[in-house]
Amino acid sequence: MLKQHPVTRRRTVLPIAITIFCVLVYILPAESFTASNYGPFEEKTLKYYIHDSVYDHDSAWPDMIRTAVIHWNNTKIVNLSETSFFEDADIHFLAGPTSSPTYLAQTNSLAATYTYLADITINKDRDDIGDGYNDPTKYDLPSIMRHELGHALGLGHTWLNTDYLMTPTLRRGHIFFIDQDAEDGARYVYEPNYTLKVQEGGNDYHYGSGGHTYDDQSNYVATNTGPNGAVWTHSSGWSRAHAGTVSFINNYQSRVWHHFKGDSITYAFTMAWNRGVARVFIDGVDMGVVDAYAPDVRWQVARTWSGLGNGRHVIEVRRDSSNPGDKYIDVDSFTVNIDTADTGAHEETSPNAKKIGHWKRFASNEASGGSVLYSNQAQDALTFTFIGDKIDFYYTKAYNRGKAAITIDGVYRLTLDQYSENIQWQQKISFPGLGSGVHTIHISVLGEKQSASSGTYIDVDVFKVY
């Protein structure tokens, strides 16, 4: 048997009707499928075996299984052939009672896929599984098998559309074929150079709307695995990450993507000593790399791609092949049509100045606008997103000031030392020649200082955009 690897499911929203069904199993006209925990195979040429239990239960079932296999073979993504030997098979079809496997006993589902063992088990204790095409009182077995083969090949559930093959529910007499959604998913898994394209027309995907931020663990941010099969780690409890969560992986060519409607997309990520290079694609076009390495931790660093055209797009972030094996990439969030500041002066109180961590305000008539923000907590940060070719950052120098790392659009610019023996208000540092479009300046408190300084405070007074 060929080795299989874990795969992260496509995470999408569960409609409310299905949520109710999970409780009221005998009321709504639907049955739940199980989900895949493992996949894909390392090879695309596979063998399958139909166990005697299937023949013994219903002589028509083997040919229904073969029909599902033929339909997957017709996609040219994989090549499945039947073998007469159990030991030679990569995928096994069985008919089992509700007492075994356990999941069928717990849920009375139509079928279950145990992809670690590559076993697809049909619930033979049910008398309503069969030819749903000719008998609308039956749950269609070829449709069930096309769905479960999708799991065995590495696909998870989607709740984007209840008419999709990989939806977790099936209605009596309803026929599922291998649709574009399932085919795209399989190609994405088995063809390393395949990039998901946005389907024109219809509502085939959820598209993130303008001005909204989608967290890494949002139902509309999807992750998959690279050829080596490691899964993304979805981690929580990070107070400076967006919504307290971040997802990361160090597996070659692992990917995360988000479909959206809008003219711009912002990718927020973490910079750190164990981070590496991510390559970004938008609508299948290589947009270059983002290098997330930094000697310190910098939260919610952001880069925006704008001028895309106010339509449907997909952003895909891949771990680049140039990374050493111990370097991670991560995703914190995606923001569609991020709010921006125009040319002019913008105080630290501006809604476009986003505080990360434990910033406080200090009032002074010497400061622009009568106040500054300050923090001495390492890894606290402040971001400011704007449209313009140049930005001036104003701050205060003082005897208790420390150092901050300045990053613009995910690129480290310099370490700013705000120390001075005497207080100097409204000091300026300029960053010209940024180019047209949307930019984000990121100011991260390092918790470092000169020996002469009495503290590690960093402050922010005003931004001026040109």
N, C-alpha and C positions, 0 to 999 in steps of 0.2 A: 504494500500500500504506500502511495506517495505521501510524504509528510504534509501536514496542514498547519497553518499558522493562525493566531488570533487576528480578528479584524474588528474595528470599532463600528458599531451600527450607525447608520444614517439617522440622526436624531431629528424628528419632526413632531409637529403638534398632534396630539391625540384628540380627535373631535369629541365633543361632549356626549354625543349619542353612543359612541363606543365605550366611553367611560361608564355610562349607565349600564350598557350591556354586560360589562364585566361583572356587575352585581346581579342584574336581572337576566340571567343567562337563558331562561326559558321564555322570555317575553318578546324580545326583539328578534327579527328573522335573520340572525347572523350567527356565525360561529367563529371562534378565534383560532388563528394560526399560532404557531410558536415562532420564536426568533432564533436567528443564528448567532452563535458565540464564537465560531472559528471559521477559518477560511483565509485566503483562497488556497488552492493547490499550487504546487510549484510548477506543474506541467499543465498544458492545455489538452493533451491527449490522454483520455481517462477511460477506465473500464467500469462497467456496472454489472451488478448481479441481482437477479430477482429470486428471492428466497422461496423455498417450498411452501412456507406459510401463506404466501400470496396466492399461489396456485390452489392450495387446499381450501382457502376461504371462498374465492370467487374466480372461476376460470376466465372471466372477462377482464379481470383486473390487470394481468400482465400486458395485454395489448394496449390498455389505456396508459400504462406506464411508458410503454415504448413510444406511444404517440407524443407524450410530453418530451421524451428524449429527442425524438426527431425534430421537434420544434426548436429545442435549444441548439441542436446541431446545425439547423438551417441559418442560425445567426453567424456561423463561421467563427465564433469566439472560442468555442471549445469543440472537441471531437470526442463524443462518447460512443463506445462500442460495447456490446454485450459479451460477457464471458460466462462459461458454465461452471467456473470454479470460484468459490467464495473467497479463497485466499488471494486470488489474482485481482480482485475487484477493489477499486477505489471508493465506490459508492454502492451501498447495499440497500435494497428495497425489501421491507418486511411487513407482515401483518401481525399486529400485537394486540393483546387484551388490555383493558384499562388498568389491570393490576401491574402491567409492565409494558413500557417504561413508566416511571412514576409520574411524569408530567401529564400523561394522558389520563391517569387515574385522578389526578387533582383537578383537571379542567374539563375532562370529557371532550377534548378538542378533536378535530378531524384527523390531524396528523402531527407528528413531531419530527424534527430533524436534529439528530445528535451528531453535529458535524465534526466533533473531535474524533468520533469513531466512523464518520461518514455513513451513518445509518439513518435512513428515512423510514419511519414506522407509521403505517396507516392504522387507524383505530378500527379494528374488526368487530368490536362490540357494538358498533353503530350499524343500523340497518338503513340509513339514509344517505349512504355514499355510493355513487355509481355513475351512470351516464346522465348527467344533468342536462345535456343537450337535447336528448329525446324524452326525458322524464323530468319535468320542472319541479317535481317533489324531491329530487335528489340533489345533493351537493356533488358537483361535477368532479370526478376523480382526475381526469386529465388536467383540469385547472389547478387542483390541489397539488398535483405532482410537478407542474411547471413552477408553481410557487415554492414548493419545498426544495426542488432542484436549485432554485435561485439561492436559497439559504445554504445548501451544500456547496455551492460555488463561491460563497463568500458575501452574499447580499443580506442586508438586514431589512427590517420593516420600513415602510414609508406610510405616513398618514396624510400625505399631501392631497391625495385624491382616492376615494374609495373604489374607483374603477381601475386603479393600477394593479398590476400583477402582485406586487409586493405589499399590498395593503394587508393588515392583519385580520380582515374579516372577509367572509364569503357568504353570499346569499344563495338560497336554493334556486337551482336552475340557471344560475349566472355563470357565464363562460369567461374565463380570463385567458388572454393570450400574452405572449411575450411582447410587451409594449416598448416604446422608446425609452421610457424611464428605466426599466430593468436592463435593457440592452446597453444603455449608456453606463449604468453602474457596473455591469460585467466587463465592458471594455475598459473602464477606468481601473478595474482591479487587475485584469490580465494583460493589458497592453500599456507598458510603462510610459510610452510617449503620447498616450491618448489624453487629451484635455477635454473635459466636459464643455459642450457648447450650449448656449441658451437656446431653447426651442422657441421659435417665433410663433405667436398666436396662442390663444387659449390660456389656461391658468395652470400650466404643467408644473410650475414651481412657485413657492412663495418668494416674492421679491421684497427685500427690505425697502421700506419707504424713506423718503427724504427727511433729514433732520433727526433720525432715530439711531441709537446705538444698540448694536446686537452683541451681547456678551459672548465669550467663548463657549459657554455652556447653554447658549440660546438654542431653541429648537430649530433655528434657521441657520446655524453654523454647523457644517458637516465636516467630519474628519474621516480619513481612511488611512491605510497603512502602505508602506513601501514593500518591495519584493521580499524583504526579510521578515515581514509579518508582525513586528512589534506594534502594540497599541498605544494610542495617545494617553497620557496621564492627565486626567481632569482634576485639578487640585484646588482646594478651597482654603479659607482661613487667612488669606493675604489681605490685610487691611488697606494696602495702598494700590492693589489691583482693582480694575473696574469690577464692581459688584462682588469683590472679594475673591475672585476666582481667576485662574489662568490654566491653560492647557499646553503641554509641552511633550516633545519627543526627540530622540536622537537617532531614529531609524532612517536610513538612506531613502530619499525620494518620498518620504511620508508627506501627506498633503492635507490642507484644510481649504475649504472654499465656501463662498457665500454668494448667492444670487441676489441681485438688487435692481431697483429702478432709480435712476438718478444720474446726475452729471459728474459726480465725484464720489470717491470711496476712500475712507481713511482706515489704515491698518495700524492698530495699537499693539505694542509688544513690549517685552521686558529686555533691557540690556543687562548683561552680567558677565562674570568671568567664565562661566560655563556655556555661554551662548555662542552660536556660530552664524553661518550665512544662510539666508532664505532667498529663494528666487521667486519672483512674483509674476504671474500671468494675469492679464485681463482680456477676456474674450479670446483666449488662446494666443495672445500676443505677449512675447517675453518683454517685460517692463524693466528688467534688470534685477539687481540683488539688493538685499538689505542686510547689512552686517551688524548683528546685535551684540558683538563682543564689547565689553567694557570691563575695566579692572574693579569697578564697583557696581552696585545694583541701582538701576534707574527704571522706575516704574512708569508705565503708560507712555513710553516714547511713541511718537506717531509720525507716519508719513502718509501724504494724501496724493492721489492721482486724480486730476481734475480735467475738465474739457472733454469728457468722454462722450458727450451727447446725452440729452435727457431721455434715455430709453432703458432697455433691459440689458443688463451686463452680468458677468460672473467674474469674481476675483478668485484666484487660486494661489496659495502660498505653499511652496515645496521646500523641503530641506535640500539644500544644494549639494551636489556631489563633491564640491571642494572641501567640505567639512571633515575634520578629523572625527574619529568614531565617538569621542566623548563630548562633542559639542551639540547642544540642543537648539532647536528653534521653538518658539512658542507663539501663541495667539492670545491676546487679552480681550480684544473687541474689534468689531468693524462698525464704522459710522458712515451712513449714507448722507451726502449733502451736508457735511458738517457746518455748523454756524461759524461765520468768519467775521473779523473786524476789517473795516475799510481803512483807507488812508486817513491819517490824523492821529491825535493823541488819545490814548486809552489808559485810564488809571487802573491801578491794581484791583479796583472794585468792579471792573468791566465783567460782564457775564462771559466774555471770551477768555478771561483769565481763570483757568481751572486749578483749584487747589487740591493737592494730593498729600494727605497726611495731616499735620497738626499746626497749621499756620495760624498766626494771631495778628491782629491789627494794632498799630501804634500811631497815635495822633500827634502831629507836629505841624506848626505853621510853616516850617522850613521845607516840608515835603511837598511835592506836586500834588495838588488836590487835598492837602492837609493830612495825609496819612500814608503809611507804608505797611506792607505785610512782612512778617519775619518768622523764621524758624531756626532752631539749632538742632533739629532731629535728623540724623543721618537717614537718607533715602526719602525724606520728604521732597516733594517736587511741585513745580508750578508750570503749567503749559499755557501758551497763548497762540491761538490760530488766527491767521490773517491772510489777506490778499494784498500783495505788493512785492516790489523788487528789493526793498531795503527795510530794515527794522533797527531802531535805536532802543536799547534797554537802559533805563535809568535806575540807579540804586544809591545807597548810602555807604560811604566808607566810614569806619569807626574803629575804635580800639578793641572792640569785642567781636569783630567780624572774622568769618572764616572763609572757606573756599567752596565754590560751586562748579559743577560740570555743566557746560552749555552745549546743547545738542540742537541742531536744526534739521528737520525732516529725517531724523534717524541717523544723522551724520555728526560725529563729535567735532566741535569747533575749537573749544579751548577750556581751560580751567581758570575761572575768574577768582582772584583773591580780593576780597572787599576790605581787607585790613588797612587801617591808617592810624597813626598815633593820635591824630585829631579828627573830629567829626567833619566830614565833607559831604554836604547834601547834593542830591541830583547829579551824581557822577554818571557818565555816559560811556557805553561801548556800542559800536556800530557794526552791523552785518549787512554790507551792500552786495549787489550783484546776485541776488537769489533767483532771479528770473521771474517771469509772470506766473501767476497761478496761486494755489493755496499752499501756505507754509505753516509749520508749527515750531515755535521755539520752546525748548524744554530746559528748565533750570532745576538742577538736582542738588540738594544739600549733601555735601560729602562728609560732614562731621570732622573736617580737617582744618588746620590753621597754622599760621606762623607761630614760632615759639613766643614771640613778643605779644601776641594777641591774648586777651583774657577770655575769649569765647569762640564759638564756632558758628555764630549767627550769620544768616544770609537774609538780605531783605530785597523786596521788589517794590519799586515806586511807580513807574509809568513806562508804557511802551509808545513809541512814535513810529507809525507806518508811512512809507513813502511809495 
